[in-house]
Amino acid sequence: MLDRKIVDTVEKLQIASRNMPKVWDGRSAILEMKAAGSRQWRQMEWMGFYFEFLCQTHFEGIISMPGKRYGKTEFDAFREISWDFKAHAANTTIHNVITNDAEAISDTISDYGYYGVILAIGEVDYNDEERTFKQWHDQLKEGISQYEINRINRGAMSRRRKTAFVLSEMHFICFDGETLSQCGGSFQKGFRNADGSPRREKITVNIQKIPDAALVATEGF
């Protein structure tokens, strides 16, 4: 049985989430983050960072941000349990969401009984064939990132950038070890960094397999 304090926190978060914008335009979101002094406005995957930015704005005073740190891993927020903020495209064939470091999640569940994920879902628009959104973002950054330079040197294809997101629902999820095992898998296990060192394993969650027992609340937009 979920502790009443956690349920109360979710209720407050759910109410606060109703003030979030439904339509996220990529250009406007990036400029908003830049103007507010966020360090994440340069990121290619702006959608997830903008959701984190919105959570930091709208959830202030309800949960502490950032959250607890385990080694080099820091969760997005904490109140009663550790929380992470994730945004996911509904119009995709991939239904796995990468959450956080596997060892840190295991440790926080051991410490507090649960691990929380606030998941925003909506339809996305993508860059046109001329990649005008990417060109605009590169211009704003006054150049391309080292990550992009490395991709070009490897000869890898550039991913299509998301240009807009329309929020349709937000899920407030609390995993214990059992419910997480029903929908969770591993990511980066066995992968190596450029220097040959092993990458930290992360947990992915298949959102189509999240058990009802873990779903505390859903807010529609």
KOLNURO-404934 format. One record per residue (C-alpha): residue in three letters; x negated, y negated, z negated. Coordinates in Angstrom, 3 decimals. Layout:
! KOLNURO-404934
[rec ALA,[X,Y,Z]];
...
***
This chain:
! KOLNURO-404934
[rec MET,[0.000,0.000,0.000]];
[rec LEU,[-1.387,-3.382,1.074]];
[rec ASP,[-2.073,-5.735,-1.825]];
[rec ARG,[0.573,-8.469,-2.165]];
[rec LYS,[-2.136,-11.152,-2.128]];
[rec ILE,[-3.205,-10.037,1.368]];
[rec VAL,[0.420,-10.086,2.565]];
[rec ASP,[0.841,-13.603,1.143]];
[rec THR,[-2.290,-14.741,2.995]];
[rec VAL,[-0.995,-13.266,6.249]];
[rec GLU,[2.321,-15.076,5.797]];
[rec LYS,[0.509,-18.397,5.372]];
[rec LEU,[-1.702,-17.717,8.402]];
[rec GLN,[1.311,-16.757,10.496]];
[rec ILE,[3.087,-20.012,9.638]];
[rec ALA,[-0.058,-22.058,10.370]];
[rec SER,[-0.552,-20.295,13.718]];
[rec ARG,[2.744,-21.722,15.004]];
[rec ASN,[1.069,-25.106,15.397]];
[rec MET,[-1.571,-23.769,17.786]];
[rec PRO,[-1.276,-24.753,21.463]];
[rec LYS,[0.230,-22.116,23.734]];
[rec VAL,[-1.632,-23.089,26.922]];
[rec TRP,[-5.426,-23.270,26.793]];
[rec ASP,[-6.969,-24.986,29.807]];
[rec GLY,[-10.639,-24.036,30.088]];
[rec ARG,[-11.941,-27.487,30.956]];
[rec SER,[-9.910,-29.204,28.230]];
[rec ALA,[-10.869,-26.565,25.656]];
[rec ILE,[-14.585,-26.900,26.402]];
[rec LEU,[-14.431,-30.702,26.265]];
[rec GLU,[-12.478,-30.531,22.997]];
[rec MET,[-15.097,-28.260,21.424]];
[rec LYS,[-17.903,-30.493,22.717]];
[rec ALA,[-16.277,-33.652,21.337]];
[rec ALA,[-15.752,-31.988,17.944]];
[rec GLY,[-19.429,-31.045,17.707]];
[rec SER,[-18.927,-27.292,18.120]];
[rec ARG,[-22.091,-25.497,19.208]];
[rec GLN,[-20.073,-23.037,21.292]];
[rec TRP,[-18.870,-25.301,24.123]];
[rec ARG,[-21.697,-24.083,26.363]];
[rec GLN,[-20.603,-20.439,26.149]];
[rec MET,[-19.415,-18.723,29.338]];
[rec GLU,[-16.725,-16.766,27.443]];
[rec TRP,[-15.143,-19.954,26.140]];
[rec MET,[-11.756,-18.332,25.425]];
[rec GLY,[-12.849,-16.381,22.350]];
[rec PHE,[-14.861,-19.287,20.986]];
[rec TYR,[-11.956,-21.679,21.514]];
[rec PHE,[-9.670,-19.355,19.550]];
[rec GLU,[-12.258,-19.321,16.771]];
[rec PHE,[-12.304,-23.141,16.972]];
[rec LEU,[-8.491,-23.265,16.715]];
[rec CYS,[-8.529,-20.907,13.729]];
[rec GLN,[-11.123,-23.060,11.984]];
[rec THR,[-8.865,-26.074,12.543]];
[rec HIS,[-5.451,-24.590,11.728]];
[rec PHE,[-6.404,-22.111,9.002]];
[rec GLU,[-8.486,-24.528,6.942]];
[rec GLY,[-7.475,-24.352,3.295]];
[rec ILE,[-5.936,-20.896,3.681]];
[rec ILE,[-9.058,-18.808,4.241]];
[rec SER,[-12.764,-19.554,3.766]];
[rec MET,[-14.750,-19.960,7.003]];
[rec PRO,[-17.245,-18.545,7.734]];
[rec GLY,[-16.787,-15.343,5.806]];
[rec LYS,[-18.979,-12.886,3.935]];
[rec ARG,[-22.401,-11.969,5.281]];
[rec TYR,[-23.756,-8.408,5.426]];
[rec GLY,[-27.393,-8.445,6.462]];
[rec LYS,[-27.481,-10.449,9.710]];
[rec THR,[-23.745,-10.015,10.309]];
[rec GLU,[-21.328,-12.756,9.290]];
[rec PHE,[-17.559,-12.346,9.495]];
[rec ASP,[-15.433,-15.239,10.739]];
[rec ALA,[-13.510,-15.722,7.495]];
[rec PHE,[-12.745,-14.353,4.056]];
[rec ARG,[-9.805,-14.282,1.698]];
[rec GLU,[-9.171,-11.088,-0.233]];
[rec ILE,[-10.787,-9.263,2.732]];
[rec SER,[-13.138,-10.072,5.633]];
[rec TRP,[-11.455,-11.414,8.785]];
[rec ASP,[-12.482,-11.776,12.431]];
[rec PHE,[-10.764,-13.805,15.168]];
[rec LYS,[-10.389,-12.216,18.621]];
[rec ALA,[-8.678,-13.255,21.876]];
[rec HIS,[-7.781,-10.766,24.612]];
[rec ALA,[-6.353,-10.954,28.125]];
[rec ALA,[-3.052,-9.125,28.617]];
[rec ASN,[-3.411,-8.956,32.417]];
[rec THR,[-6.337,-6.548,32.497]];
[rec THR,[-6.878,-2.804,32.755]];
[rec ILE,[-9.316,-2.857,29.837]];
[rec HIS,[-7.637,-2.683,26.438]];
[rec ASN,[-10.695,-2.471,24.182]];
[rec VAL,[-11.643,-5.417,21.973]];
[rec ILE,[-15.189,-5.594,20.626]];
[rec THR,[-14.927,-6.527,16.960]];
[rec ASN,[-18.100,-6.584,14.865]];
[rec ASP,[-21.106,-4.677,13.574]];
[rec ALA,[-20.142,-1.108,12.677]];
[rec GLU,[-22.196,-0.930,9.482]];
[rec ALA,[-20.935,-4.307,8.240]];
[rec ILE,[-17.303,-3.306,8.854]];
[rec SER,[-17.838,-0.051,6.994]];
[rec ASP,[-19.413,-1.949,4.097]];
[rec THR,[-16.656,-4.574,3.862]];
[rec ILE,[-13.945,-1.883,3.912]];
[rec SER,[-15.854,-0.122,1.126]];
[rec ASP,[-16.033,-3.366,-0.868]];
[rec TYR,[-12.488,-4.696,-0.335]];
[rec GLY,[-10.426,-1.798,1.014]];
[rec TYR,[-9.545,-3.419,4.353]];
[rec TYR,[-10.941,-5.286,7.352]];
[rec GLY,[-8.751,-7.939,8.984]];
[rec VAL,[-8.479,-8.940,12.637]];
[rec ILE,[-6.388,-11.838,13.928]];
[rec LEU,[-5.795,-11.025,17.582]];
[rec ALA,[-4.484,-13.534,20.141]];
[rec ILE,[-3.104,-12.014,23.363]];
[rec GLY,[-2.070,-13.786,26.536]];
[rec GLU,[-2.413,-13.931,30.307]];
[rec VAL,[-5.508,-15.507,31.842]];
[rec ASP,[-6.272,-17.271,35.104]];
[rec TYR,[-9.621,-16.762,36.805]];
[rec ASN,[-12.036,-18.915,38.789]];
[rec ASP,[-11.320,-19.414,42.488]];
[rec GLU,[-13.503,-17.924,45.235]];
[rec GLU,[-15.617,-21.093,45.351]];
[rec ARG,[-16.275,-20.730,41.604]];
[rec THR,[-15.501,-24.392,41.030]];
[rec PHE,[-14.940,-23.858,37.293]];
[rec LYS,[-18.410,-22.349,36.873]];
[rec GLN,[-19.936,-25.208,38.877]];
[rec TRP,[-18.122,-27.735,36.697]];
[rec HIS,[-19.314,-26.013,33.502]];
[rec ASP,[-22.917,-25.775,34.754]];
[rec GLN,[-22.834,-29.479,35.599]];
[rec LEU,[-21.525,-30.322,32.153]];
[rec LYS,[-24.314,-28.255,30.596]];
[rec GLU,[-26.820,-29.983,32.910]];
[rec GLY,[-28.141,-26.661,34.118]];
[rec ILE,[-27.694,-22.921,33.759]];
[rec SER,[-28.520,-20.910,30.666]];
[rec GLN,[-31.455,-18.551,30.185]];
[rec TYR,[-28.901,-15.725,30.150]];
[rec GLU,[-27.781,-16.785,33.636]];
[rec ILE,[-31.371,-17.076,34.845]];
[rec ASN,[-32.076,-13.540,33.612]];
[rec ARG,[-28.928,-12.269,35.369]];
[rec ILE,[-30.023,-13.844,38.649]];
[rec ASN,[-33.514,-12.371,38.292]];
[rec ARG,[-31.979,-8.921,37.731]];
[rec GLY,[-29.846,-9.333,40.846]];
[rec ALA,[-26.671,-8.695,38.834]];
[rec MET,[-23.291,-9.992,39.994]];
[rec SER,[-21.828,-13.041,38.259]];
[rec ARG,[-18.588,-12.341,36.403]];
[rec ARG,[-15.508,-14.337,37.316]];
[rec ARG,[-14.913,-17.002,34.730]];
[rec LYS,[-11.611,-17.357,32.918]];
[rec THR,[-10.141,-20.801,33.574]];
[rec ALA,[-6.953,-20.749,31.491]];
[rec PHE,[-5.132,-18.710,28.856]];
[rec VAL,[-1.423,-18.658,27.975]];
[rec LEU,[-0.890,-17.416,24.433]];
[rec SER,[2.016,-14.979,24.170]];
[rec GLU,[1.541,-13.258,20.806]];
[rec MET,[-0.720,-13.130,17.792]];
[rec HIS,[-1.216,-10.017,15.684]];
[rec PHE,[-2.383,-9.959,12.079]];
[rec ILE,[-4.035,-6.587,11.513]];
[rec CYS,[-5.519,-4.994,8.400]];
[rec PHE,[-7.545,-1.833,8.945]];
[rec ASP,[-8.565,0.650,6.306]];
[rec GLY,[-10.969,3.434,7.207]];
[rec GLU,[-8.204,5.785,8.361]];
[rec THR,[-6.283,3.380,10.597]];
[rec LEU,[-9.483,2.043,12.143]];
[rec SER,[-10.591,5.566,13.030]];
[rec GLN,[-7.298,6.079,14.917]];
[rec CYS,[-8.025,3.284,17.412]];
[rec GLY,[-11.725,2.507,17.027]];
[rec GLY,[-14.731,3.562,19.049]];
[rec SER,[-18.369,2.574,19.336]];
[rec PHE,[-20.025,0.008,21.580]];
[rec GLN,[-23.748,-0.446,22.269]];
[rec LYS,[-24.574,2.841,20.546]];
[rec GLY,[-27.796,4.027,22.139]];
[rec PHE,[-28.311,0.704,23.956]];
[rec ARG,[-31.687,-1.017,23.844]];
[rec ASN,[-32.674,-4.675,23.771]];
[rec ALA,[-35.108,-6.135,26.307]];
[rec ASP,[-37.986,-5.489,23.893]];
[rec GLY,[-37.006,-1.822,23.562]];
[rec SER,[-35.537,-2.093,20.067]];
[rec PRO,[-32.160,-0.396,19.483]];
[rec ARG,[-29.049,-2.560,19.546]];
[rec ARG,[-26.746,-2.598,16.575]];
[rec GLU,[-23.659,-0.452,17.075]];
[rec LYS,[-20.386,-2.373,17.212]];
[rec ILE,[-16.809,-1.210,16.770]];
[rec THR,[-14.326,-1.487,19.627]];
[rec VAL,[-10.598,-1.350,19.008]];
[rec ASN,[-8.166,-0.017,21.618]];
[rec ILE,[-5.270,-2.405,21.104]];
[rec GLN,[-2.795,0.052,22.623]];
[rec LYS,[-3.624,2.561,19.890]];
[rec ILE,[-3.468,0.317,16.824]];
[rec PRO,[-1.255,2.209,14.349]];
[rec ASP,[1.859,0.527,12.959]];
[rec ALA,[0.453,1.000,9.466]];
[rec ALA,[-2.317,-1.520,10.254]];
[rec LEU,[-0.083,-4.147,11.852]];
[rec VAL,[0.984,-6.549,9.099]];
[rec ALA,[2.690,-9.238,11.211]];
[rec THR,[3.190,-10.468,14.777]];
[rec GLU,[3.940,-14.018,15.875]];
[rec GLY,[5.455,-14.609,19.330]];
[rec PHE,[4.863,-17.787,21.360]];
***
